[in-house]
């Protein structure tokens, strides 16, 4: 059954947030740390509308909120219930949508992080590897890989980048960049947080570029532009326009264009920032935006380690 579900989910376009008032209501209650109200909202909705994709997405947000509050048992219960309901729904309906992808992906993530939060890191990694085997090829695969990477990637050799297609200057392979610390900035043309990170990265490169730091900006195609659905050729031209408008301060940044890079690095969150030391080992793996001070501190540690070895 799981293999069939993976195929159904592969037909759905993955989005970070689905629709539905119940989702907004539950997120607002969670933001106010009113978990009881969030649970009541879900129960009222379920009593009137039944188990719908929006109801399951709302439950997944409650699971995430409990996890953020370090209520691991409660978060895990919500996550496992979301997962059970989502699988039952998909098996019954025969297809999925974006809310289902969001709910099921979040349920897997929360269960894994709850295990890790309880000190069961090995169990968490084993669970995620099993889920990756099941959902490989579905829109959830990068999210599962992200969680594997959060637990395992730091202090490991960085996966190679696919560099056969690019914008800007032709990228060098990571093997060719050994000897330099490398910052990977995974971004998307539609991503506002990525655009907001650009001046931070420009400041960082102005300070540490002369000391050897190299910036590489992997991106991928999504099948659309601001004007709607687009062919790869049209989208590539659009990505170049976005690059020139919003990332001109990062003119030296090479941009490999490949969905495979996002899969390997689990970059389901944009931006995702990955810092490699001069030997190609991952020293920082961070889904989401970072401050200048946070990035600069990590870069300084990598540079100091390189100097101590020279």
DATA-V162608 format. One record per pair of residues at least 4 apart in sequence whose ideal C-beta (glycine too) atoms are under 8 Angstrom apart, sorted by the first residue. I is the first residue (numbers start at 0). J is the second residue. D is the distance in whole Angstrom. If there is no record, write none. Layout:
i->I j->J d->D
i->I j->J d->D
//
This chain:
i->0 j->4 d->6
i->0 j->86 d->7
i->0 j->90 d->6
i->1 j->5 d->6
i->1 j->86 d->8
i->1 j->133 d->5
i->1 j->134 d->8
i->2 j->6 d->7
i->2 j->133 d->8
i->3 j->7 d->7
i->3 j->90 d->8
i->4 j->8 d->6
i->4 j->86 d->7
i->4 j->89 d->5
i->4 j->90 d->7
i->4 j->95 d->7
i->5 j->9 d->6
i->5 j->133 d->6
i->5 j->134 d->5
i->5 j->135 d->7
i->5 j->136 d->6
i->5 j->137 d->5
i->6 j->10 d->7
i->6 j->137 d->8
i->7 j->11 d->7
i->7 j->89 d->6
i->7 j->93 d->7
i->7 j->94 d->5
i->7 j->95 d->5
i->8 j->89 d->8
i->8 j->95 d->5
i->8 j->99 d->7
i->8 j->100 d->6
i->8 j->103 d->7
i->8 j->134 d->7
i->8 j->137 d->4
i->8 j->138 d->6
i->8 j->139 d->7
i->9 j->136 d->6
i->9 j->137 d->5
i->9 j->138 d->7
i->10 j->94 d->7
i->10 j->95 d->7
i->11 j->94 d->8
i->11 j->95 d->5
i->11 j->96 d->5
i->11 j->97 d->6
i->11 j->99 d->7
i->11 j->100 d->5
i->11 j->138 d->6
i->12 j->97 d->6
i->12 j->138 d->7
i->13 j->97 d->7
i->13 j->100 d->5
i->13 j->101 d->8
i->13 j->104 d->8
i->13 j->138 d->3
i->13 j->139 d->7
i->13 j->267 d->8
i->14 j->97 d->4
i->14 j->100 d->8
i->14 j->101 d->7
i->15 j->101 d->7
i->16 j->22 d->7
i->16 j->101 d->7
i->17 j->22 d->6
i->17 j->52 d->7
i->17 j->53 d->6
i->17 j->56 d->5
i->17 j->96 d->8
i->17 j->97 d->5
i->17 j->98 d->3
i->17 j->101 d->5
i->17 j->102 d->8
i->18 j->22 d->7
i->18 j->53 d->7
i->18 j->98 d->7
i->19 j->23 d->7
i->19 j->51 d->8
i->19 j->52 d->8
i->19 j->53 d->3
i->19 j->56 d->7
i->19 j->57 d->7
i->19 j->98 d->7
i->20 j->24 d->6
i->21 j->25 d->6
i->21 j->40 d->6
i->21 j->41 d->7
i->21 j->44 d->5
i->21 j->53 d->5
i->21 j->54 d->6
i->21 j->57 d->5
i->22 j->26 d->6
i->22 j->53 d->6
i->22 j->56 d->5
i->22 j->57 d->5
i->22 j->60 d->7
i->22 j->98 d->8
i->23 j->27 d->6
i->24 j->28 d->6
i->24 j->37 d->8
i->24 j->40 d->5
i->24 j->57 d->8
i->25 j->29 d->6
i->25 j->37 d->5
i->25 j->40 d->5
i->25 j->41 d->6
i->25 j->57 d->4
i->25 j->58 d->8
i->25 j->60 d->5
i->25 j->61 d->6
i->26 j->30 d->6
i->26 j->57 d->8
i->26 j->60 d->5
i->27 j->31 d->7
i->28 j->33 d->5
i->28 j->34 d->7
i->28 j->36 d->4
i->28 j->37 d->4
i->28 j->40 d->6
i->29 j->33 d->8
i->29 j->34 d->7
i->29 j->37 d->5
i->29 j->60 d->6
i->29 j->61 d->6
i->29 j->63 d->8
i->29 j->64 d->4
i->30 j->64 d->8
i->31 j->36 d->8
i->32 j->64 d->8
i->32 j->68 d->7
i->33 j->37 d->6
i->34 j->38 d->6
i->34 j->61 d->7
i->34 j->64 d->7
i->34 j->65 d->7
i->34 j->68 d->8
i->34 j->73 d->8
i->35 j->39 d->6
i->36 j->40 d->6
i->37 j->41 d->7
i->37 j->57 d->8
i->37 j->60 d->8
i->37 j->61 d->5
i->37 j->64 d->7
i->38 j->42 d->6
i->38 j->61 d->7
i->39 j->43 d->6
i->40 j->44 d->6
i->40 j->57 d->7
i->41 j->45 d->6
i->41 j->54 d->6
i->41 j->57 d->5
i->41 j->58 d->6
i->41 j->61 d->7
i->42 j->46 d->6
i->43 j->47 d->7
i->44 j->48 d->6
i->44 j->53 d->8
i->44 j->54 d->6
i->44 j->57 d->7
i->45 j->49 d->7
i->45 j->50 d->6
i->45 j->54 d->6
i->48 j->54 d->7
i->49 j->54 d->8
i->50 j->54 d->6
i->50 j->55 d->7
i->50 j->84 d->5
i->50 j->87 d->8
i->50 j->88 d->6
i->51 j->55 d->7
i->52 j->56 d->6
i->52 j->88 d->7
i->52 j->95 d->8
i->52 j->96 d->6
i->52 j->98 d->4
i->52 j->99 d->5
i->52 j->102 d->7
i->53 j->57 d->6
i->53 j->98 d->6
i->54 j->58 d->7
i->55 j->59 d->6
i->55 j->81 d->6
i->55 j->84 d->5
i->55 j->85 d->5
i->55 j->88 d->7
i->55 j->98 d->7
i->55 j->99 d->7
i->55 j->102 d->4
i->55 j->103 d->8
i->56 j->60 d->7
i->56 j->98 d->4
i->56 j->99 d->8
i->56 j->101 d->5
i->56 j->102 d->4
i->56 j->105 d->8
i->57 j->61 d->7
i->58 j->62 d->7
i->58 j->77 d->6
i->58 j->80 d->7
i->58 j->81 d->5
i->58 j->84 d->7
i->58 j->102 d->7
i->59 j->63 d->7
i->59 j->77 d->8
i->59 j->78 d->7
i->59 j->81 d->5
i->59 j->101 d->7
i->59 j->102 d->4
i->59 j->103 d->8
i->59 j->105 d->4
i->59 j->106 d->6
i->59 j->109 d->7
i->60 j->64 d->6
i->60 j->105 d->7
i->61 j->65 d->6
i->61 j->77 d->5
i->62 j->66 d->6
i->62 j->74 d->5
i->62 j->75 d->8
i->62 j->77 d->4
i->62 j->78 d->4
i->62 j->81 d->6
i->62 j->105 d->7
i->62 j->106 d->7
i->62 j->109 d->4
i->63 j->67 d->6
i->63 j->74 d->8
i->63 j->105 d->6
i->63 j->108 d->8
i->63 j->109 d->6
i->64 j->68 d->6
i->65 j->70 d->4
i->65 j->73 d->4
i->65 j->74 d->4
i->65 j->77 d->6
i->66 j->70 d->7
i->66 j->71 d->7
i->66 j->74 d->4
i->66 j->78 d->8
i->66 j->109 d->5
i->66 j->112 d->6
i->66 j->113 d->6
i->66 j->116 d->7
i->68 j->74 d->8
i->69 j->116 d->7
i->70 j->74 d->6
i->71 j->75 d->6
i->71 j->113 d->4
i->71 j->116 d->5
i->71 j->117 d->5
i->72 j->76 d->6
i->72 j->113 d->8
i->73 j->77 d->7
i->74 j->78 d->6
i->74 j->109 d->5
i->74 j->112 d->8
i->74 j->113 d->5
i->75 j->79 d->6
i->75 j->109 d->7
i->75 j->110 d->6
i->75 j->113 d->4
i->75 j->114 d->8
i->76 j->80 d->6
i->77 j->81 d->6
i->77 j->109 d->7
i->78 j->82 d->6
i->78 j->105 d->7
i->78 j->106 d->4
i->78 j->107 d->8
i->78 j->108 d->8
i->78 j->109 d->4
i->78 j->110 d->4
i->78 j->113 d->7
i->79 j->83 d->6
i->79 j->106 d->7
i->79 j->110 d->6
i->80 j->84 d->6
i->81 j->85 d->6
i->81 j->102 d->5
i->81 j->103 d->7
i->81 j->105 d->7
i->81 j->106 d->4
i->82 j->86 d->6
i->82 j->103 d->6
i->82 j->106 d->4
i->82 j->107 d->7
i->82 j->110 d->7
i->83 j->87 d->6
i->84 j->88 d->6
i->85 j->89 d->6
i->85 j->99 d->6
i->85 j->102 d->5
i->85 j->103 d->4
i->85 j->106 d->7
i->86 j->90 d->6
i->86 j->103 d->8
i->87 j->91 d->6
i->88 j->92 d->6
i->88 j->99 d->7
i->89 j->93 d->8
i->89 j->94 d->7
i->89 j->95 d->6
i->89 j->99 d->7
i->95 j->99 d->4
i->95 j->100 d->6
i->95 j->103 d->8
i->96 j->100 d->7
i->97 j->101 d->6
i->98 j->102 d->6
i->99 j->103 d->6
i->100 j->104 d->6
i->100 j->137 d->8
i->100 j->138 d->5
i->100 j->139 d->6
i->101 j->105 d->6
i->102 j->106 d->6
i->103 j->107 d->7
i->103 j->139 d->7
i->104 j->108 d->6
i->104 j->138 d->8
i->104 j->139 d->4
i->104 j->142 d->5
i->104 j->143 d->8
i->104 j->267 d->8
i->105 j->109 d->6
i->106 j->110 d->6
i->107 j->111 d->6
i->107 j->127 d->7
i->107 j->130 d->5
i->107 j->134 d->8
i->107 j->139 d->7
i->107 j->142 d->8
i->107 j->143 d->6
i->107 j->146 d->8
i->108 j->112 d->6
i->108 j->142 d->6
i->108 j->143 d->8
i->108 j->146 d->5
i->109 j->113 d->6
i->110 j->114 d->7
i->110 j->126 d->7
i->111 j->115 d->7
i->111 j->123 d->5
i->111 j->126 d->6
i->111 j->127 d->5
i->111 j->130 d->8
i->111 j->146 d->5
i->111 j->150 d->8
i->112 j->116 d->6
i->112 j->123 d->7
i->112 j->146 d->7
i->113 j->117 d->6
i->114 j->119 d->4
i->114 j->120 d->8
i->114 j->122 d->5
i->114 j->123 d->4
i->114 j->126 d->7
i->115 j->119 d->7
i->115 j->120 d->5
i->115 j->123 d->4
i->115 j->150 d->6
i->119 j->123 d->6
i->120 j->124 d->7
i->120 j->150 d->6
i->121 j->125 d->6
i->122 j->126 d->6
i->123 j->127 d->6
i->123 j->150 d->6
i->124 j->128 d->6
i->124 j->147 d->7
i->124 j->150 d->5
i->124 j->151 d->6
i->125 j->129 d->7
i->126 j->130 d->6
i->127 j->131 d->6
i->127 j->143 d->6
i->127 j->146 d->5
i->127 j->147 d->5
i->127 j->150 d->7
i->128 j->132 d->7
i->128 j->147 d->7
i->129 j->133 d->7
i->130 j->134 d->6
i->130 j->143 d->5
i->131 j->135 d->6
i->131 j->140 d->7
i->131 j->143 d->5
i->131 j->144 d->7
i->131 j->147 d->7
i->134 j->139 d->5
i->134 j->140 d->6
i->134 j->143 d->6
i->135 j->140 d->6
i->136 j->140 d->6
i->139 j->143 d->6
i->140 j->144 d->6
i->140 j->262 d->6
i->141 j->145 d->6
i->141 j->261 d->6
i->141 j->262 d->6
i->141 j->265 d->5
i->141 j->266 d->6
i->141 j->267 d->4
i->142 j->146 d->7
i->142 j->265 d->7
i->142 j->267 d->4
i->143 j->147 d->7
i->143 j->265 d->7
i->144 j->148 d->6
i->144 j->262 d->6
i->144 j->263 d->7
i->144 j->264 d->7
i->144 j->265 d->3
i->144 j->267 d->8
i->145 j->149 d->6
i->145 j->264 d->8
i->145 j->265 d->3
i->145 j->266 d->7
i->145 j->267 d->5
i->145 j->268 d->7
i->145 j->271 d->7
i->145 j->286 d->6
i->146 j->150 d->7
i->146 j->265 d->7
i->147 j->151 d->6
i->147 j->152 d->8
i->147 j->265 d->7
i->148 j->152 d->4
i->148 j->264 d->7
i->148 j->265 d->5
i->148 j->284 d->5
i->149 j->265 d->8
i->149 j->284 d->6
i->149 j->286 d->7
i->151 j->155 d->7
i->152 j->273 d->8
i->152 j->281 d->5
i->152 j->284 d->5
i->153 j->281 d->5
i->153 j->282 d->7
i->153 j->283 d->7
i->153 j->284 d->6
i->154 j->280 d->6
i->154 j->281 d->7
i->154 j->282 d->8
i->155 j->280 d->7
i->155 j->281 d->6
i->156 j->279 d->6
i->156 j->280 d->6
i->156 j->281 d->8
i->157 j->173 d->6
i->157 j->181 d->8
i->157 j->183 d->8
i->157 j->273 d->7
i->157 j->275 d->5
i->157 j->279 d->5
i->157 j->280 d->7
i->157 j->281 d->5
i->158 j->263 d->4
i->158 j->264 d->7
i->159 j->172 d->7
i->159 j->173 d->6
i->159 j->174 d->7
i->159 j->263 d->8
i->160 j->170 d->7
i->160 j->172 d->7
i->160 j->173 d->6
i->160 j->183 d->8
i->160 j->215 d->7
i->160 j->217 d->7
i->160 j->255 d->5
i->160 j->257 d->8
i->160 j->260 d->5
i->161 j->255 d->6
i->161 j->257 d->4
i->161 j->259 d->5
i->161 j->260 d->5
i->162 j->169 d->8
i->162 j->170 d->4
i->162 j->171 d->8
i->162 j->172 d->6
i->162 j->255 d->5
i->162 j->257 d->8
i->163 j->257 d->7
i->164 j->255 d->7
i->164 j->256 d->5
i->164 j->257 d->6
i->165 j->169 d->6
i->165 j->170 d->5
i->165 j->253 d->6
i->165 j->254 d->6
i->165 j->255 d->5
i->165 j->256 d->6
i->166 j->218 d->8
i->166 j->235 d->7
i->166 j->238 d->6
i->166 j->239 d->6
i->166 j->242 d->6
i->166 j->254 d->4
i->166 j->256 d->6
i->167 j->242 d->7
i->167 j->250 d->8
i->167 j->252 d->7
i->167 j->253 d->5
i->167 j->254 d->5
i->168 j->251 d->8
i->168 j->253 d->5
i->169 j->253 d->7
i->170 j->215 d->6
i->170 j->253 d->4
i->170 j->254 d->7
i->170 j->255 d->5
i->171 j->175 d->4
i->171 j->176 d->5
i->171 j->253 d->7
i->172 j->176 d->7
i->173 j->177 d->7
i->173 j->181 d->7
i->173 j->275 d->7
i->173 j->279 d->6
i->174 j->279 d->7
i->176 j->181 d->5
i->176 j->213 d->6
i->176 j->215 d->8
i->176 j->279 d->8
i->177 j->277 d->7
i->177 j->278 d->6
i->177 j->279 d->5
i->178 j->211 d->8
i->178 j->277 d->5
i->179 j->211 d->5
i->179 j->212 d->7
i->179 j->213 d->5
i->179 j->277 d->6
i->180 j->207 d->8
i->180 j->211 d->6
i->180 j->212 d->5
i->180 j->213 d->7
i->180 j->274 d->7
i->180 j->275 d->6
i->180 j->276 d->6
i->180 j->277 d->6
i->180 j->298 d->7
i->180 j->301 d->5
i->180 j->302 d->6
i->180 j->305 d->7
i->181 j->212 d->8
i->181 j->213 d->5
i->181 j->214 d->8
i->181 j->215 d->6
i->181 j->274 d->7
i->181 j->275 d->4
i->181 j->279 d->8
i->182 j->200 d->8
i->182 j->203 d->8
i->182 j->212 d->6
i->182 j->213 d->7
i->182 j->214 d->5
i->182 j->215 d->7
i->182 j->272 d->7
i->182 j->273 d->7
i->182 j->274 d->5
i->182 j->275 d->8
i->182 j->294 d->8
i->182 j->298 d->7
i->183 j->215 d->5
i->183 j->216 d->8
i->183 j->217 d->6
i->183 j->264 d->7
i->183 j->271 d->8
i->183 j->272 d->7
i->183 j->273 d->4
i->183 j->274 d->8
i->183 j->275 d->7
i->184 j->193 d->8
i->184 j->196 d->7
i->184 j->200 d->6
i->184 j->214 d->6
i->184 j->215 d->7
i->184 j->216 d->5
i->184 j->217 d->8
i->184 j->252 d->7
i->184 j->270 d->6
i->184 j->272 d->6
i->185 j->216 d->8
i->185 j->217 d->5
i->185 j->218 d->7
i->185 j->260 d->7
i->185 j->261 d->7
i->185 j->264 d->6
i->185 j->266 d->4
i->185 j->269 d->6
i->185 j->270 d->6
i->185 j->271 d->4
i->185 j->272 d->8
i->185 j->273 d->7
i->186 j->190 d->6
i->186 j->193 d->4
i->186 j->196 d->8
i->186 j->216 d->6
i->186 j->217 d->8
i->186 j->218 d->5
i->186 j->269 d->6
i->186 j->270 d->5
i->187 j->193 d->6
i->187 j->218 d->6
i->187 j->219 d->7
i->187 j->221 d->7
i->187 j->269 d->4
i->188 j->218 d->7
i->188 j->221 d->7
i->188 j->224 d->7
i->188 j->234 d->8
i->188 j->237 d->7
i->188 j->238 d->5
i->188 j->241 d->4
i->189 j->221 d->7
i->189 j->225 d->8
i->190 j->194 d->7
i->190 j->269 d->4
i->190 j->270 d->7
i->191 j->195 d->6
i->192 j->196 d->6
i->192 j->269 d->7
i->192 j->270 d->6
i->192 j->287 d->7
i->192 j->288 d->5
i->193 j->197 d->7
i->193 j->269 d->5
i->193 j->270 d->5
i->194 j->245 d->5
i->194 j->246 d->8
i->195 j->199 d->8
i->195 j->288 d->7
i->196 j->200 d->6
i->196 j->270 d->5
i->196 j->272 d->8
i->196 j->288 d->5
i->196 j->289 d->7
i->197 j->201 d->6
i->197 j->245 d->6
i->197 j->246 d->5
i->197 j->248 d->6
i->197 j->249 d->6
i->198 j->202 d->6
i->198 j->248 d->7
i->199 j->203 d->6
i->199 j->289 d->7
i->199 j->290 d->7
i->199 j->291 d->5
i->199 j->294 d->7
i->200 j->204 d->6
i->200 j->214 d->6
i->200 j->248 d->8
i->200 j->249 d->6
i->200 j->252 d->8
i->200 j->294 d->8
i->201 j->205 d->6
i->201 j->248 d->4
i->201 j->249 d->6
i->202 j->206 d->7
i->202 j->291 d->6
i->203 j->207 d->6
i->203 j->212 d->7
i->203 j->214 d->8
i->203 j->291 d->6
i->203 j->294 d->5
i->203 j->295 d->6
i->203 j->298 d->7
i->204 j->208 d->4
i->204 j->212 d->7
i->204 j->214 d->6
i->204 j->249 d->7
i->204 j->251 d->7
i->206 j->210 d->8
i->206 j->295 d->7
i->207 j->211 d->8
i->207 j->212 d->4
i->207 j->295 d->7
i->207 j->298 d->5
i->207 j->302 d->7
i->208 j->212 d->5
i->208 j->213 d->8
i->208 j->214 d->7
i->208 j->251 d->7
i->210 j->302 d->6
i->211 j->277 d->8
i->211 j->302 d->7
i->211 j->305 d->8
i->212 j->298 d->6
i->212 j->302 d->8
i->214 j->249 d->6
i->214 j->251 d->7
i->214 j->252 d->5
i->215 j->252 d->7
i->215 j->253 d->6
i->215 j->254 d->8
i->215 j->255 d->7
i->216 j->246 d->7
i->216 j->249 d->7
i->216 j->252 d->5
i->216 j->253 d->7
i->216 j->254 d->5
i->217 j->254 d->7
i->217 j->255 d->5
i->217 j->256 d->8
i->217 j->257 d->7
i->217 j->260 d->4
i->217 j->261 d->7
i->217 j->264 d->8
i->217 j->266 d->8
i->218 j->238 d->6
i->218 j->254 d->6
i->218 j->255 d->8
i->218 j->256 d->6
i->219 j->256 d->6
i->219 j->257 d->6
i->219 j->258 d->4
i->219 j->260 d->7
i->219 j->261 d->5
i->220 j->231 d->6
i->220 j->234 d->5
i->220 j->235 d->7
i->220 j->238 d->7
i->220 j->256 d->7
i->220 j->258 d->7
i->221 j->234 d->7
i->222 j->228 d->6
i->222 j->229 d->7
i->222 j->234 d->7
i->223 j->227 d->6
i->223 j->228 d->5
i->223 j->229 d->5
i->223 j->234 d->7
i->224 j->229 d->5
i->224 j->233 d->7
i->224 j->234 d->6
i->224 j->237 d->4
i->225 j->237 d->7
i->229 j->233 d->4
i->229 j->234 d->4
i->229 j->237 d->7
i->230 j->234 d->7
i->231 j->235 d->6
i->232 j->236 d->7
i->233 j->237 d->6
i->234 j->238 d->6
i->235 j->239 d->7
i->235 j->256 d->7
i->236 j->240 d->7
i->237 j->241 d->7
i->238 j->242 d->6
i->238 j->256 d->7
i->239 j->243 d->6
i->240 j->244 d->6
i->241 j->245 d->6
i->241 j->246 d->7
i->242 j->246 d->5
i->242 j->247 d->8
i->242 j->254 d->7
i->243 j->247 d->6
i->246 j->252 d->7
i->255 j->260 d->6
i->257 j->261 d->8
i->258 j->262 d->6
i->259 j->263 d->6
i->260 j->264 d->6
i->260 j->266 d->7
i->261 j->265 d->8
i->261 j->266 d->4
i->261 j->267 d->8
i->264 j->271 d->7
i->264 j->273 d->6
i->265 j->271 d->8
i->265 j->286 d->8
i->266 j->271 d->4
i->266 j->286 d->7
i->267 j->286 d->7
i->268 j->286 d->4
i->268 j->287 d->6
i->270 j->287 d->7
i->270 j->288 d->6
i->271 j->284 d->8
i->271 j->285 d->7
i->271 j->286 d->5
i->271 j->287 d->7
i->272 j->283 d->7
i->272 j->285 d->5
i->272 j->287 d->8
i->272 j->289 d->6
i->272 j->294 d->7
i->273 j->281 d->6
i->273 j->283 d->7
i->273 j->284 d->5
i->273 j->285 d->7
i->274 j->281 d->7
i->274 j->282 d->5
i->274 j->283 d->4
i->274 j->294 d->8
i->274 j->297 d->5
i->274 j->298 d->7
i->274 j->301 d->6
i->275 j->279 d->6
i->275 j->280 d->6
i->275 j->281 d->6
i->275 j->282 d->7
i->276 j->280 d->5
i->276 j->282 d->5
i->276 j->301 d->5
i->276 j->304 d->6
i->276 j->305 d->7
i->277 j->301 d->7
i->277 j->305 d->5
i->282 j->297 d->7
i->282 j->300 d->7
i->282 j->301 d->5
i->283 j->297 d->5
i->285 j->289 d->6
i->289 j->293 d->5
i->289 j->294 d->5
i->290 j->294 d->7
i->291 j->295 d->6
i->292 j->296 d->6
i->293 j->297 d->7
i->294 j->298 d->6
i->295 j->299 d->6
i->296 j->300 d->7
i->297 j->301 d->7
i->298 j->302 d->6
i->299 j->303 d->6
i->300 j->304 d->6
i->301 j->305 d->7
i->302 j->306 d->6
i->303 j->307 d->6
i->304 j->308 d->7
i->305 j->309 d->6
//
